[in-house]
Amino acid sequence: MNSERSWNVATVGAIIVMVALVAYHLIVPMPAVTAQQQRKKNERDLAKTRDTYMRKSRELQKTNADRLWDLGPESLGPMVMGKVSNLSKSFGLKMVSFRPQKQVDSGDLVRYGYLVSVEGTFPKVIEFVRKLETPETKLAVSSLQVTSTDGASDAVSATVGVVAYRDRLAGVKALQTAKNDTASTLASEEKKKP
């Protein structure tokens, strides 16, 4: 007895579920195929845009890394002085002075400024300043003041403001390692010692 009544209840329950499913399919609209295609296209476009921005980000990081110093503050000054000194000698200029300025914190970077005074001919000074701006030197020229020292010739005295950026989180290079770098005046002084 109980089994026949159980089967009847199960059958009525199944009919109710089937009617509910049919009603659901009639009431709720099916998503259009074009909407799915549009969503997939949007996802592909977003993926392309993301890849483009990631590539540009990597390029910018590499460009920035090429211009940043990875030295500690105690080694940066001598290294910059060595590069500037050797560069001025290569252009036949006399470096009169090299004065460090106050460092400025700029977020993740630390900006180190230097004032360099050189003497020589005007064309050589301009070539020197242009060479300071190249990525190999990792320096930027922030100011240039040129004064004629002799009215009868092209001899000038120039004061060049130079900026070096150091990544605050970069590793610190020991002063001993700076002595082995060929661009450093410390290395040239070490070679002179007997």
C-alpha positions as CSV (number, residue, x, y, z in Angstrom):
1,M,0.0,0.0,0.0
2,N,2.6,2.4,1.0
3,S,4.6,1.6,-2.1
4,E,1.8,2.6,-4.5
5,R,1.2,5.9,-2.7
6,S,4.9,6.6,-2.7
7,W,5.0,6.1,-6.5
8,N,2.1,8.4,-7.0
9,V,3.7,11.1,-4.9
10,A,7.0,10.7,-6.8
11,T,5.1,10.8,-10.2
12,V,3.3,14.0,-9.2
13,G,6.6,15.5,-8.0
14,A,8.3,14.6,-11.3
15,I,5.4,16.2,-13.2
16,I,5.7,19.4,-11.2
17,V,9.5,19.5,-11.8
18,M,8.9,19.0,-15.6
19,V,6.3,21.8,-15.7
20,A,8.7,24.1,-13.8
21,L,11.5,23.4,-16.3
22,V,9.2,24.0,-19.3
23,A,8.0,27.3,-17.7
24,Y,11.6,28.3,-17.0
25,H,12.6,27.8,-20.6
26,L,9.6,29.7,-21.9
27,I,10.0,32.6,-19.4
28,V,13.8,33.1,-19.3
29,P,15.2,34.1,-22.7
30,M,18.2,32.1,-24.0
31,P,21.3,34.2,-24.6
32,A,21.8,35.2,-28.1
33,V,24.8,33.7,-30.0
34,T,25.9,37.2,-31.0
35,A,26.2,38.2,-27.4
36,Q,28.5,35.2,-26.7
37,Q,30.6,36.0,-29.8
38,Q,30.8,39.7,-28.7
39,R,31.9,38.7,-25.2
40,K,34.6,36.4,-26.7
41,K,35.8,39.2,-29.0
42,N,35.9,41.6,-26.1
43,E,38.0,39.1,-24.1
44,R,40.4,38.7,-27.0
45,D,40.7,42.5,-27.4
46,L,41.4,42.9,-23.7
47,A,44.0,40.1,-23.8
48,K,45.7,41.9,-26.8
49,T,45.6,45.3,-24.9
50,R,47.0,43.7,-21.8
51,D,49.8,42.1,-23.7
52,T,50.6,45.4,-25.4
53,Y,50.8,47.2,-22.1
54,M,52.9,44.5,-20.5
55,R,55.4,44.7,-23.5
56,K,55.5,48.5,-23.2
57,S,56.0,48.2,-19.4
58,R,58.9,45.8,-19.9
59,E,60.5,48.1,-22.5
60,L,60.1,51.1,-20.1
61,Q,61.6,49.1,-17.2
62,K,64.6,48.2,-19.4
63,T,65.0,51.8,-20.5
64,N,64.9,53.0,-16.9
65,A,67.3,50.3,-15.8
66,D,69.7,51.4,-18.4
67,R,69.7,54.9,-16.9
68,L,69.8,54.0,-13.2
69,W,72.9,53.5,-11.1
70,D,73.0,50.4,-9.0
71,L,75.7,51.8,-6.6
72,G,75.4,52.8,-3.0
73,P,75.6,56.4,-2.1
74,E,79.3,56.1,-0.9
75,S,80.3,54.8,-4.4
76,L,78.1,56.9,-6.7
77,G,80.0,60.2,-6.2
78,P,83.4,58.8,-7.1
79,M,82.1,56.8,-10.0
80,V,80.3,59.9,-11.5
81,M,83.4,62.0,-10.9
82,G,85.5,59.4,-12.7
83,K,83.2,59.2,-15.7
84,V,83.0,63.0,-16.0
85,S,86.7,63.4,-15.5
86,N,87.6,60.8,-18.1
87,L,85.1,62.2,-20.5
88,S,86.3,65.7,-20.1
89,K,89.9,64.5,-20.7
90,S,88.8,62.7,-23.9
91,F,87.5,66.0,-25.3
92,G,90.6,67.9,-24.3
93,L,88.9,69.9,-21.6
94,K,90.2,70.8,-18.2
95,M,87.9,69.9,-15.3
96,V,88.2,72.7,-12.8
97,S,85.8,71.5,-10.1
98,F,83.3,68.8,-9.3
99,R,80.9,69.6,-6.5
100,P,78.2,67.3,-5.2
101,Q,74.8,68.8,-4.4
102,K,72.2,67.8,-2.0
103,Q,70.5,64.5,-2.8
104,V,66.7,64.5,-3.3
105,D,64.4,61.6,-2.6
106,S,61.9,61.0,-5.4
107,G,59.7,58.0,-4.5
108,D,61.7,54.9,-5.3
109,L,64.5,56.9,-6.8
110,V,67.2,59.1,-5.2
111,R,68.4,62.0,-7.3
112,Y,72.1,63.1,-6.9
113,G,73.1,66.4,-8.4
114,Y,76.6,67.5,-9.3
115,L,78.1,70.8,-10.6
116,V,81.0,70.3,-13.0
117,S,83.2,73.2,-14.1
118,V,85.2,72.7,-17.2
119,E,87.4,75.0,-19.4
120,G,88.2,74.6,-23.1
121,T,87.0,75.5,-26.5
122,F,83.3,76.1,-27.1
123,P,82.8,73.3,-29.6
124,K,84.5,70.8,-27.3
125,V,82.3,71.9,-24.4
126,I,79.2,71.4,-26.4
127,E,80.3,68.0,-27.6
128,F,81.2,67.1,-24.0
129,V,77.7,68.1,-22.8
130,R,76.0,66.1,-25.6
131,K,78.1,63.0,-24.6
132,L,77.0,63.4,-21.0
133,E,73.4,62.9,-22.1
134,T,74.0,59.4,-23.6
135,P,72.7,56.3,-21.9
136,E,76.3,55.0,-21.5
137,T,77.1,57.7,-18.9
138,K,73.8,57.2,-17.0
139,L,73.8,60.9,-16.4
140,A,71.5,63.8,-17.4
141,V,72.4,67.4,-17.9
142,S,70.1,69.7,-15.9
143,S,71.8,73.0,-16.6
144,L,74.5,74.6,-18.6
145,Q,76.2,78.0,-18.2
146,V,78.9,79.1,-20.6
147,T,81.1,82.1,-20.1
148,S,83.7,83.4,-22.5
149,T,87.1,83.6,-20.9
150,D,88.9,85.3,-23.7
151,G,87.2,87.6,-26.2
152,A,89.8,87.0,-28.9
153,S,89.4,83.2,-29.0
154,D,86.7,80.5,-28.5
155,A,88.0,79.6,-25.0
156,V,85.1,79.3,-22.5
157,S,84.4,78.3,-19.0
158,A,81.3,76.2,-18.5
159,T,79.4,75.1,-15.4
160,V,77.3,72.0,-16.1
161,G,74.6,70.7,-13.8
162,V,74.6,66.9,-13.9
163,V,72.0,64.5,-12.4
164,A,72.4,60.8,-11.6
165,Y,69.5,58.7,-10.4
166,R,69.9,55.7,-8.1
167,D,67.2,53.1,-7.4
168,R,66.7,53.2,-3.7
169,L,66.1,49.4,-3.6
170,A,69.1,48.5,-5.8
171,G,72.0,46.6,-4.4
172,V,74.9,48.5,-2.9
173,K,78.3,48.2,-4.7
174,A,81.3,48.3,-2.4
175,L,84.0,51.0,-2.8
176,Q,86.5,48.2,-3.4
177,T,84.5,47.1,-6.5
178,A,84.5,50.7,-7.7
179,K,88.3,50.7,-7.7
180,N,88.2,47.9,-10.3
181,D,85.8,49.7,-12.7
182,T,87.7,51.2,-15.7
183,A,85.5,54.3,-15.8
184,S,86.5,55.2,-12.2
185,T,89.4,57.6,-11.4
186,L,89.9,55.3,-8.4
187,A,90.9,52.5,-10.8
188,S,93.4,54.8,-12.6
189,E,94.9,55.8,-9.3
190,E,95.2,52.2,-8.3
191,K,97.1,51.4,-11.5
192,K,99.6,54.3,-10.8
193,K,100.6,52.8,-7.4
194,P,103.8,50.7,-7.6
